[in-house]
Amino acid sequence: MTEKIVPARDSLLDRIGRRMARKLNRQSSGYQPYTPSDFPTLCRVLRPGDVILIEGSERISNAIKYLTQSTWSHAALYVGDVLPEPEDGSERPRLVEVNLGEGCVAVPLSKYQTFNTRICRAAGLNEEERAQVADFMIGNLGLRYDMRNIFDLARYFLPTPPVPIRWRRRMLAFGSGDPTRAICSSLIAQAFQSIRYPILPERRAESSEYAAREIYHIRHHSLFAPRDFDLSPYFRVVKPTLEDGFDFREIEWGERAEAEL
C-alpha cells in the first residue's frame, strides 16, 4: 500500500511573509514613465548578458530607490532566445530576474515595455562568456525567496526611514544576509562573478575610509544594488536610439511641419 504524502502546513511566518510580499508588490499611485519606451528598438539592440535596470512602480521599489539613492529599483538579465517558447503560443521569456514572493523566474521582455529602463553592458565579453553569464541565471530558475525572513520584508515598509545617509545602503543587509533573498541584482552580480568579471572598482589610495568600508561591505555580503551596474566603470550604458543609428537631421520640428502646410 502506497503511503499518502501530506504536504507540510505552512508556518505562521510563511503566511505572514506572503501577505507582506503582496502588499509590497502593489503599484504605487501616480507612477508614469518619464519618456515613452521605444520597445522595438530595445528588442533589436539587446544582447545576451545585458543587464536591464528598471524604475519600478511597486511600493518596494520606492524603498529601494530611496535606500540606494538611485532611479533604479530592479534589475534583470537578458538571456536571448535560449529558453523555449511557451506551449500556449505566448511570448518567449527572454529575461531572468529575482522577484519578491516568486524567487528566480523567466519573464517576457514586454513585461517592461512601458517602464523606464537602462541597458548596462559588460565591456570586453566574448559570446562564450556572455552565454556563461546567461547560463548561470538560467541554472538558478526556481530559486525561492524565503518568505519567513520577516525582517528582510519589514524594512521595505518604511520607504523613507529616518536614518543617516551613510546607513541607508546598509539597511539592505538586515535580516538573513542571503544575497538571493535580499535584492534582485545580487544574483546577477554573482553571475558575473562566476566568470571573474568585476562590478565595483578596486579601492583607490585617495578614496575616503567611508567609501572603502561601503565597497567592502557590499562585496562581503554580495548585496549589490541596481545602481552599481549603472555606476560601474566596467559596464557601458547602451542607449537603444543611438545604437540604432540616430540622425538628428531627420527629426521633424514643429516649425518645419507648419511651414510645409
Backbone as CSV, one residue per row, in Angstrom:
resi,resn,N_x,N_y,N_z,CA_x,CA_y,CA_z,C_x,C_y,C_z
1,MET,0.852,-1.192,0.000,0.000,0.000,0.000,0.889,1.244,0.000
2,THR,0.574,2.170,-0.894,1.374,3.384,-1.014,0.953,4.396,0.038
3,GLU,1.969,4.900,0.723,1.688,5.884,1.772,1.398,7.247,1.144
4,LYS,0.350,7.849,1.543,-0.019,9.164,1.023,0.844,10.231,1.657
5,ILE,1.436,11.073,0.816,2.299,12.146,1.306,1.456,13.394,1.502
6,VAL,1.434,13.881,2.711,0.663,15.075,3.033,1.616,16.255,3.115
7,PRO,1.407,17.275,2.302,2.304,18.421,2.344,2.283,19.090,3.708
8,ALA,3.454,19.546,4.145,3.564,20.198,5.451,2.778,21.502,5.453
9,ARG,2.161,21.790,6.554,1.405,23.028,6.682,2.360,24.214,6.707
10,ASP,1.920,25.289,6.080,2.727,26.494,6.098,2.834,27.014,7.516
11,SER,3.997,27.490,7.849,4.194,28.066,9.173,3.529,29.435,9.232
12,LEU,3.374,29.938,10.429,2.793,31.260,10.611,3.650,32.309,9.921
13,LEU,4.978,32.154,10.000,5.870,33.116,9.358,5.713,33.087,7.842
14,ASP,5.500,31.904,7.283,5.262,31.807,5.839,4.035,32.621,5.439
15,ARG,2.962,32.456,6.177,1.718,33.145,5.838,1.865,34.653,5.994
16,ILE,2.520,35.060,7.081,2.741,36.498,7.283,3.625,37.056,6.167
17,GLY,4.662,36.289,5.803,5.574,36.735,4.758,4.889,36.926,3.424
18,ARG,4.022,35.997,3.049,3.319,36.126,1.776,2.374,37.325,1.776
19,ARG,1.746,37.565,2.909,0.850,38.720,2.994,1.641,40.022,2.867
20,MET,2.795,40.084,3.525,3.636,41.275,3.420,4.133,41.473,1.995
21,ALA,4.506,40.371,1.332,5.009,40.463,-0.045,3.938,41.002,-0.980
22,ARG,2.697,40.554,-0.793,1.608,41.044,-1.654,1.437,42.553,-1.498
23,LYS,1.532,43.048,-0.286,1.379,44.488,-0.061,2.542,45.263,-0.663
24,LEU,3.751,44.732,-0.529,4.923,45.430,-1.063,4.933,45.448,-2.582
25,ASN,4.287,44.466,-3.200,4.257,44.390,-4.657,3.125,45.183,-5.290
26,ARG,2.329,45.849,-4.461,1.258,46.680,-5.011,1.840,47.904,-5.698
27,GLN,1.128,48.360,-6.735,1.593,49.506,-7.503,1.487,50.785,-6.679
28,SER,2.486,51.648,-6.832,2.427,52.963,-6.213,1.537,53.871,-7.045
29,SER,0.869,54.771,-6.388,-0.021,55.679,-7.109,0.796,56.771,-7.796
30,GLY,0.339,57.161,-8.987,0.942,58.293,-9.672,2.184,57.986,-10.491
31,TYR,2.580,56.713,-10.645,3.786,56.420,-11.418,3.507,56.540,-12.909
32,GLN,4.375,57.274,-13.606,4.321,57.357,-15.055,5.743,57.409,-15.587
33,PRO,6.039,56.670,-16.678,7.389,56.719,-17.248,7.753,58.137,-17.671
34,TYR,9.007,58.497,-17.468,9.463,59.848,-17.821,9.438,60.054,-19.333
35,THR,9.868,59.061,-20.064,9.832,59.117,-21.531,9.220,57.824,-22.047
36,PRO,8.512,57.872,-23.168,7.928,56.646,-23.723,9.020,55.687,-24.176
37,SER,8.803,54.403,-23.990,9.790,53.398,-24.354,9.682,53.050,-25.833
38,ASP,10.834,53.021,-26.523,10.881,52.577,-27.920,11.156,51.078,-27.889
39,PHE,10.106,50.324,-27.683,10.260,48.896,-27.421,10.863,48.128,-28.599
40,PRO,10.434,48.340,-29.849,11.051,47.598,-30.964,12.557,47.823,-31.061
41,THR,12.999,49.068,-30.839,14.436,49.353,-30.889,15.149,48.671,-29.746
42,LEU,14.551,48.677,-28.571,15.134,47.989,-27.420,15.358,46.515,-27.729
43,CYS,14.386,45.886,-28.345,14.497,44.461,-28.673,15.634,44.199,-29.660
44,ARG,15.844,45.104,-30.607,16.893,44.902,-31.606,18.291,45.077,-31.034
45,VAL,18.427,45.929,-30.034,19.750,46.292,-29.516,20.260,45.305,-28.470
46,LEU,19.378,44.692,-27.714,19.786,43.839,-26.599,20.614,42.643,-27.054
47,ARG,21.583,42.275,-26.216,22.424,41.104,-26.446,22.433,40.255,-25.188
48,PRO,22.566,38.932,-25.309,22.636,38.082,-24.113,23.730,38.558,-23.157
49,GLY,23.399,38.577,-21.875,24.332,39.060,-20.871,24.140,40.515,-20.505
50,ASP,23.268,41.234,-21.228,22.989,42.631,-20.885,22.159,42.700,-19.608
51,VAL,22.471,43.679,-18.777,21.699,43.935,-17.560,20.705,45.049,-17.858
52,ILE,19.442,44.800,-17.574,18.404,45.814,-17.764,17.994,46.343,-16.393
53,LEU,18.178,47.644,-16.204,17.746,48.298,-14.967,16.358,48.867,-15.184
54,ILE,15.516,48.755,-14.173,14.121,49.175,-14.288,13.774,50.117,-13.152
55,GLU,13.061,51.176,-13.498,12.496,52.058,-12.477,11.135,51.487,-12.095
56,GLY,11.113,50.704,-11.042,9.893,50.007,-10.664,8.811,50.935,-10.153
57,SER,7.607,50.401,-10.102,6.457,51.200,-9.671,5.772,50.617,-8.449
58,GLU,6.359,49.596,-7.835,5.752,48.988,-6.659,6.192,49.715,-5.383
59,ARG,5.515,49.399,-4.296,5.870,50.018,-3.017,7.294,49.679,-2.616
60,ILE,7.710,48.440,-2.854,9.068,48.048,-2.502,10.085,48.814,-3.346
61,SER,9.700,49.182,-4.573,10.610,49.929,-5.441,10.951,51.289,-4.849
62,ASN,9.948,51.949,-4.265,10.191,53.256,-3.663,11.216,53.160,-2.542
63,ALA,11.127,52.101,-1.745,12.064,51.938,-0.648,13.480,51.686,-1.165
64,ILE,13.630,50.821,-2.173,14.954,50.507,-2.701,15.576,51.740,-3.351
65,LYS,14.772,52.516,-4.081,15.307,53.722,-4.711,15.782,54.714,-3.666
66,TYR,15.067,54.802,-2.565,15.472,55.720,-1.505,16.733,55.220,-0.796
67,LEU,16.757,53.949,-0.458,17.889,53.413,0.289,19.177,53.425,-0.530
68,THR,19.072,53.275,-1.843,20.262,53.266,-2.690,20.508,54.604,-3.369
69,GLN,19.613,55.599,-3.117,19.765,56.925,-3.710,19.920,56.821,-5.230
70,SER,18.978,56.136,-5.872,19.083,55.862,-7.295,17.713,55.854,-7.942
71,THR,17.696,56.046,-9.258,16.464,55.933,-10.038,16.035,54.492,-10.183
72,TRP,17.003,53.552,-10.125,16.743,52.163,-10.490,16.472,51.310,-9.261
73,SER,15.376,50.576,-9.313,14.989,49.750,-8.168,15.007,48.262,-8.472
74,HIS,15.191,47.901,-9.743,15.114,46.490,-10.111,16.080,46.211,-11.249
75,ALA,16.531,44.976,-11.350,17.443,44.582,-12.423,17.059,43.196,-12.914
76,ALA,17.258,42.974,-14.213,17.012,41.673,-14.835,18.119,41.415,-15.850
77,LEU,18.351,40.161,-16.169,19.384,39.806,-17.138,18.746,39.288,-18.420
78,TYR,19.184,39.816,-19.541,18.686,39.382,-20.840,19.449,38.134,-21.266
79,VAL,18.717,37.053,-21.584,19.357,35.781,-21.941,19.128,35.408,-23.400
80,GLY,18.415,36.231,-24.156,18.187,35.954,-25.564,17.146,34.879,-25.796
81,ASP,17.362,34.047,-26.821,16.376,33.048,-27.232,16.704,31.648,-26.726
82,VAL,17.422,31.569,-25.610,17.850,30.263,-25.092,16.674,29.459,-24.544
83,LEU,15.761,30.121,-23.861,14.637,29.425,-23.240,13.581,29.070,-24.285
84,PRO,12.880,27.956,-24.107,11.888,27.526,-25.110,10.652,28.420,-25.118
85,GLU,9.989,28.429,-26.251,8.733,29.160,-26.358,7.648,28.438,-25.575
86,PRO,6.760,29.162,-24.900,5.664,28.525,-24.158,4.759,27.732,-25.088
87,GLU,4.226,26.644,-24.586,3.349,25.793,-25.393,2.050,26.485,-25.768
88,ASP,1.655,27.491,-24.993,0.390,28.173,-25.292,0.542,29.246,-26.377
89,GLY,1.759,29.379,-26.935,1.967,30.333,-28.005,2.238,31.750,-27.546
90,SER,2.367,31.975,-26.243,2.643,33.313,-25.734,4.106,33.688,-25.979
91,GLU,4.464,34.886,-25.604,5.800,35.411,-25.884,6.897,34.609,-25.161
92,ARG,7.991,34.381,-25.856,9.118,33.651,-25.279,9.740,34.463,-24.129
93,PRO,10.043,33.842,-22.991,10.728,34.566,-21.912,12.185,34.817,-22.281
94,ARG,12.603,36.058,-22.191,13.978,36.433,-22.542,14.707,37.139,-21.408
95,LEU,14.035,37.323,-20.293,14.655,37.929,-19.116,14.604,36.951,-17.959
96,VAL,15.666,36.941,-17.140,15.659,36.184,-15.894,15.862,37.188,-14.765
97,GLU,15.005,37.115,-13.765,15.040,38.079,-12.667,14.657,37.401,-11.369
98,VAL,14.928,38.090,-10.261,14.535,37.608,-8.935,13.492,38.564,-8.390
99,ASN,12.301,38.039,-8.112,11.184,38.852,-7.632,10.779,38.456,-6.223
100,LEU,10.395,39.454,-5.469,9.884,39.216,-4.130,8.627,38.355,-4.203
101,GLY,8.606,37.268,-3.452,7.445,36.391,-3.418,7.466,35.316,-4.480
102,GLU,8.307,35.462,-5.513,8.380,34.478,-6.591,9.717,33.754,-6.631
103,GLY,10.788,34.472,-6.337,12.115,33.899,-6.492,12.651,34.175,-7.881
104,CYS,13.499,33.285,-8.390,14.139,33.460,-9.685,13.219,32.916,-10.786
105,VAL,12.798,33.793,-11.690,11.833,33.421,-12.726,12.272,33.973,-14.075
106,ALA,11.725,33.390,-15.141,11.933,33.882,-16.508,10.666,34.592,-16.960
107,VAL,10.819,35.781,-17.545,9.663,36.578,-17.952,9.899,37.130,-19.355
108,PRO,8.833,37.459,-20.083,8.992,38.061,-21.419,9.487,39.495,-21.316
109,LEU,10.152,39.942,-22.340,10.698,41.291,-22.357,9.606,42.353,-22.311
110,SER,8.443,42.034,-22.865,7.349,43.002,-22.911,6.818,43.370,-21.529
111,LYS,7.218,42.637,-20.509,6.791,42.968,-19.141,7.179,44.400,-18.800
112,TYR,8.309,44.876,-19.340,8.800,46.215,-19.006,8.717,47.163,-20.198
113,GLN,7.778,46.901,-21.084,7.622,47.709,-22.287,7.315,49.166,-21.974
114,THR,6.563,49.420,-20.911,6.145,50.788,-20.601,6.925,51.404,-19.447
115,PHE,8.024,50.772,-19.038,8.794,51.267,-17.907,10.027,52.033,-18.390
116,ASN,10.522,52.904,-17.537,11.829,53.499,-17.769,12.883,52.429,-17.542
117,THR,13.771,52.259,-18.520,14.783,51.218,-18.425,16.145,51.764,-18.832
118,ARG,17.179,51.029,-18.474,18.547,51.340,-18.901,19.279,50.033,-19.142
119,ILE,20.020,49.975,-20.251,20.818,48.796,-20.568,22.255,49.034,-20.115
120,CYS,22.796,48.110,-19.330,24.195,48.151,-18.915,24.884,46.912,-19.483
121,ARG,25.910,47.132,-20.291,26.578,46.033,-20.994,28.023,45.893,-20.517
122,ALA,28.378,44.703,-20.042,29.738,44.436,-19.609,30.691,44.554,-20.798
123,ALA,31.759,45.304,-20.634,32.692,45.544,-21.727,33.660,44.380,-21.878
124,GLY,33.950,44.050,-23.132,35.005,43.089,-23.415,34.641,41.629,-23.356
125,LEU,33.383,41.296,-23.138,32.995,39.888,-23.073,32.832,39.314,-24.473
126,ASN,33.281,38.070,-24.661,33.027,37.395,-25.924,31.711,36.628,-25.832
127,GLU,31.289,36.018,-26.918,29.988,35.353,-26.955,29.922,34.192,-25.956
128,GLU,31.019,33.482,-25.793,31.022,32.355,-24.856,30.842,32.832,-23.423
129,GLU,31.506,33.923,-23.074,31.390,34.461,-21.711,29.995,35.016,-21.466
130,ARG,29.399,35.626,-22.483,28.022,36.098,-22.336,27.078,34.917,-22.081
131,ALA,27.311,33.844,-22.805,26.475,32.655,-22.630,26.651,32.065,-21.234
132,GLN,27.859,32.125,-20.688,28.094,31.601,-19.353,27.330,32.400,-18.302
133,VAL,27.315,33.714,-18.456,26.559,34.559,-17.526,25.071,34.224,-17.612
134,ALA,24.558,34.096,-18.834,23.145,33.758,-19.018,22.835,32.378,-18.450
135,ASP,23.737,31.413,-18.669,23.514,30.054,-18.163,23.479,30.021,-16.640
136,PHE,24.268,30.877,-15.999,24.250,30.930,-14.531,22.862,31.328,-14.040
137,MET,22.282,32.349,-14.653,20.958,32.795,-14.241,19.911,31.734,-14.540
138,ILE,19.990,31.135,-15.721,19.019,30.097,-16.086,19.129,28.908,-15.146
139,GLY,20.348,28.590,-14.734,20.553,27.477,-13.811,19.960,27.704,-12.438
140,ASN,19.648,28.963,-12.107,19.056,29.280,-10.811,17.550,29.506,-10.884
141,LEU,16.953,29.241,-12.047,15.494,29.361,-12.143,14.830,28.435,-11.121
142,GLY,13.854,28.961,-10.449,13.179,28.179,-9.414,13.681,28.457,-8.020
143,LEU,14.782,29.184,-7.907,15.289,29.559,-6.591,14.234,30.382,-5.868
144,ARG,13.876,29.973,-4.688,12.755,30.591,-3.998,13.204,31.686,-3.041
145,TYR,12.341,32.649,-2.855,12.535,33.692,-1.851,11.948,33.189,-0.543
146,ASP,12.750,33.105,0.484,12.299,32.568,1.773,11.392,33.588,2.461
147,MET,10.101,33.328,2.435,9.141,34.287,2.979,9.158,34.350,4.501
148,ARG,9.931,33.489,5.153,9.991,33.527,6.609,10.948,34.594,7.131
149,ASN,11.721,35.191,6.223,12.625,36.251,6.641,11.844,37.558,6.789
150,ILE,11.065,37.613,7.834,10.170,38.742,8.052,10.943,40.048,8.154
151,PHE,12.111,40.005,8.785,12.882,41.231,8.967,13.348,41.775,7.625
152,ASP,13.647,40.867,6.677,14.024,41.299,5.330,12.889,42.069,4.670
153,LEU,11.656,41.665,4.930,10.499,42.291,4.294,10.061,43.562,5.013
154,ALA,10.130,43.543,6.333,9.587,44.647,7.122,10.282,45.964,6.834
155,ARG,11.574,45.919,6.529,12.317,47.166,6.319,11.795,47.958,5.132
156,TYR,11.161,47.265,4.157,10.693,47.948,2.958,9.364,48.662,3.167
157,PHE,8.753,48.505,4.325,7.526,49.234,4.612,7.818,50.668,5.037
158,LEU,9.084,51.014,5.198,9.487,52.377,5.510,10.239,52.931,4.313
159,PRO,9.535,53.484,3.317,10.200,53.961,2.106,11.197,55.082,2.354
160,THR,10.997,55.835,3.443,11.959,56.887,3.796,12.304,56.775,5.279
161,PRO,13.059,55.744,5.662,13.386,55.549,7.074,14.245,56.689,7.599
162,PRO,14.000,57.131,8.835,14.746,58.269,9.396,16.129,57.847,9.868
163,VAL,17.021,57.539,8.929,18.384,57.134,9.268,19.356,57.975,8.460
164,PRO,20.576,58.171,8.957,21.578,58.937,8.198,21.880,58.291,6.851
165,ILE,22.347,59.097,5.911,22.628,58.606,4.566,23.604,57.446,4.598
166,ARG,24.620,57.532,5.450,25.656,56.501,5.454,25.138,55.147,5.908
167,TRP,23.928,55.100,6.520,23.373,53.826,6.994,22.332,53.253,6.029
168,ARG,21.880,54.044,5.065,20.754,53.601,4.238,21.110,52.362,3.427
169,ARG,22.282,52.379,2.795,22.673,51.221,1.984,22.816,49.980,2.853
170,ARG,23.273,50.169,4.079,23.460,49.025,4.971,22.143,48.404,5.413
171,MET,21.049,49.132,5.272,19.752,48.560,5.631,19.393,47.384,4.725
172,LEU,19.994,47.337,3.527,19.741,46.220,2.626,20.334,44.929,3.161
173,ALA,21.247,45.035,4.128,21.921,43.849,4.663,21.217,43.288,5.885
174,PHE,20.177,43.937,6.349,19.459,43.419,7.522,18.796,42.093,7.202
175,GLY,18.533,41.319,8.218,17.825,40.062,8.017,18.775,38.909,7.805
176,SER,18.419,38.013,6.875,19.168,36.778,6.702,20.553,36.998,6.141
177,GLY,20.750,38.060,5.347,22.029,38.283,4.717,22.270,37.406,3.506
178,ASP,21.324,36.531,3.164,21.454,35.685,1.989,21.237,36.554,0.756
179,PRO,22.231,36.664,-0.146,22.091,37.579,-1.271,20.943,37.252,-2.205
180,THR,20.551,35.980,-2.292,19.455,35.634,-3.188,18.097,35.956,-2.570
181,ARG,18.089,36.398,-1.338,16.817,36.697,-0.691,16.654,38.177,-0.398
182,ALA,17.685,38.961,-0.662,17.641,40.336,-0.221,17.283,41.317,-1.327
183,ILE,17.902,41.200,-2.477,17.647,42.174,-3.524,17.920,41.530,-4.875
184,CYS,17.174,41.964,-5.890,17.174,41.293,-7.185,18.534,41.248,-7.852
185,SER,19.324,42.317,-7.752,20.562,42.420,-8.519,21.702,41.592,-7.960
186,SER,21.559,41.063,-6.741,22.665,40.314,-6.155,22.943,39.020,-6.907
187,LEU,21.912,38.350,-7.402,22.125,37.117,-8.157,22.788,37.420,-9.499
188,ILE,22.434,38.553,-10.105,23.084,38.959,-11.349,24.560,39.233,-11.090
189,ALA,24.851,39.868,-9.959,26.251,40.114,-9.610,27.016,38.801,-9.467
190,GLN,26.391,37.814,-8.873,27.039,36.509,-8.736,27.283,35.869,-10.099
191,ALA,26.376,36.106,-11.058,26.550,35.555,-12.395,27.824,36.092,-13.038
192,PHE,28.083,37.386,-12.874,29.299,37.964,-13.435,30.532,37.555,-12.627
193,GLN,30.362,37.417,-11.324,31.487,36.956,-10.513,31.874,35.525,-10.869
194,SER,30.929,34.742,-11.386,31.230,33.355,-11.743,32.226,33.262,-12.890
195,ILE,32.340,34.317,-13.703,33.355,34.350,-14.753,34.464,35.336,-14.386
196,ARG,34.480,35.750,-13.127,35.507,36.653,-12.585,35.495,38.003,-13.294
197,TYR,34.276,38.508,-13.535,34.132,39.840,-14.127,33.834,40.838,-13.011
198,PRO,34.551,41.968,-12.948,34.366,42.919,-11.838,33.131,43.786,-12.017
199,ILE,32.607,44.253,-10.901,31.483,45.190,-10.916,31.875,46.479,-10.203
200,LEU,32.346,46.349,-8.974,32.835,47.517,-8.249,34.337,47.656,-8.455
201,PRO,34.847,48.884,-8.502,36.282,49.081,-8.711,37.090,48.714,-7.472
202,GLU,38.380,48.494,-7.679,39.273,48.291,-6.554,39.383,49.584,-5.760
203,ARG,39.706,49.455,-4.501,39.856,50.637,-3.660,41.070,51.452,-4.110
204,ARG,40.870,52.750,-4.230,41.972,53.636,-4.577,42.575,54.234,-3.317
205,ALA,43.842,54.559,-3.405,44.544,55.077,-2.221,43.942,56.377,-1.726
206,GLU,43.432,57.210,-2.687,42.913,58.513,-2.286,41.446,58.466,-1.878
207,SER,40.801,57.305,-1.947,39.389,57.221,-1.576,39.219,57.355,-0.072
208,SER,38.030,57.810,0.335,37.779,58.006,1.754,37.608,56.670,2.462
209,GLU,37.788,56.679,3.747,37.595,55.465,4.539,36.145,55.012,4.486
210,TYR,35.229,55.984,4.432,33.811,55.636,4.348,33.529,54.874,3.057
211,ALA,34.045,55.382,1.913,33.832,54.718,0.635,34.438,53.329,0.635
212,ALA,35.623,53.203,1.232,36.287,51.901,1.288,35.473,50.912,2.105
213,ARG,34.906,51.359,3.225,34.100,50.472,4.064,32.841,50.035,3.340
214,GLU,32.209,50.962,2.594,30.991,50.623,1.873,31.255,49.581,0.789
215,ILE,32.343,49.772,0.028,32.669,48.829,-1.030,32.950,47.447,-0.440
216,TYR,33.706,47.419,0.663,33.999,46.133,1.297,32.722,45.489,1.812
217,HIS,31.851,46.280,2.412,30.605,45.759,2.976,29.740,45.141,1.876
218,ILE,29.610,45.843,0.755,28.772,45.344,-0.332,29.346,44.053,-0.883
219,ARG,30.662,44.016,-1.081,31.287,42.814,-1.615,31.140,41.650,-0.645
220,HIS,31.317,41.925,0.633,31.300,40.858,1.626,29.950,40.172,1.678
221,HIS,28.887,40.926,1.580,27.541,40.362,1.669,26.902,40.107,0.307
222,SER,27.610,40.418,-0.750,27.075,40.264,-2.117,25.763,41.019,-2.302
223,LEU,25.615,42.123,-1.594,24.371,42.891,-1.693,24.536,44.020,-2.700
224,PHE,24.718,43.653,-3.944,24.800,44.658,-4.985,23.414,45.216,-5.272
225,ALA,23.351,46.518,-5.505,22.100,47.186,-5.847,22.079,47.466,-7.346
226,PRO,20.899,47.701,-7.930,20.830,48.002,-9.358,21.740,49.150,-9.775
227,ARG,21.871,50.169,-8.948,22.682,51.329,-9.321,24.147,50.983,-9.512
228,ASP,24.627,49.877,-8.908,26.039,49.522,-9.039,26.413,49.202,-10.485
229,PHE,25.481,48.645,-11.248,25.751,48.377,-12.661,25.766,49.674,-13.466
230,ASP,24.943,50.635,-13.061,24.881,51.923,-13.737,26.166,52.718,-13.508
231,LEU,26.695,52.663,-12.291,27.873,53.453,-11.930,29.183,52.719,-12.150
232,SER,29.121,51.431,-12.402,30.340,50.644,-12.559,31.174,51.153,-13.739
233,PRO,32.491,51.279,-13.570,33.346,51.679,-14.688,33.557,50.574,-15.710
234,TYR,33.025,49.381,-15.436,33.242,48.230,-16.312,32.019,47.884,-17.151
235,PHE,30.909,48.616,-16.939,29.687,48.402,-17.712,29.388,49.655,-18.533
236,ARG,29.087,49.456,-19.805,28.768,50.560,-20.700,27.255,50.749,-20.753
237,VAL,26.815,51.997,-20.618,25.397,52.311,-20.764,25.061,52.331,-22.247
238,VAL,24.102,51.502,-22.646,23.709,51.375,-24.046,22.349,52.045,-24.223
239,LYS,22.289,53.034,-25.096,21.033,53.728,-25.374,20.520,53.270,-26.731
240,PRO,19.401,52.555,-26.750,18.912,51.930,-27.990,18.779,52.885,-29.168
241,THR,18.285,54.089,-28.937,18.087,55.030,-30.040,19.408,55.365,-30.722
242,LEU,20.473,55.550,-29.945,21.778,55.885,-30.515,22.404,54.679,-31.199
243,GLU,22.221,53.495,-30.618,22.793,52.288,-31.202,22.130,51.945,-32.535
244,ASP,20.900,52.382,-32.715,20.135,52.022,-33.903,20.347,52.995,-35.061
245,GLY,21.310,53.928,-34.902,21.619,54.853,-35.989,20.822,56.136,-35.937
246,PHE,20.940,56.885,-34.844,20.201,58.138,-34.673,20.806,59.242,-35.539
247,ASP,19.955,59.999,-36.243,20.371,61.143,-37.033,19.438,62.299,-36.710
248,PHE,19.967,63.303,-36.029,19.103,64.403,-35.585,18.527,65.177,-36.766
249,ARG,19.168,65.080,-37.935,18.692,65.821,-39.113,17.347,65.307,-39.625
250,GLU,16.992,64.094,-39.225,15.742,63.508,-39.700,14.548,63.867,-38.819
251,ILE,14.803,64.595,-37.746,13.715,64.974,-36.842,12.860,66.059,-37.498
252,GLU,11.555,65.874,-37.460,10.618,66.862,-37.979,10.210,67.804,-36.855
253,TRP,10.775,69.036,-36.870,10.440,70.005,-35.840,9.103,70.678,-36.163
254,GLY,8.478,71.213,-35.157,7.147,71.793,-35.314,7.102,72.909,-36.349
255,GLU,8.080,73.830,-36.337,8.038,74.970,-37.249,8.196,74.514,-38.703
256,ARG,8.992,73.433,-38.946,9.162,72.954,-40.303,7.850,72.355,-40.820
257,ALA,7.194,71.596,-39.957,5.935,70.983,-40.372,4.880,72.037,-40.676
258,GLU,4.869,73.122,-39.874,3.887,74.188,-40.105,4.183,74.939,-41.400
259,ALA,5.489,75.101,-41.729,5.851,75.840,-42.950,5.452,75.097,-44.194
260,GLU,5.369,73.757,-44.115,5.030,72.960,-45.281,3.538,72.893,-45.529
261,LEU,2.747,73.366,-44.564,1.298,73.341,-44.742,0.827,74.396,-45.739
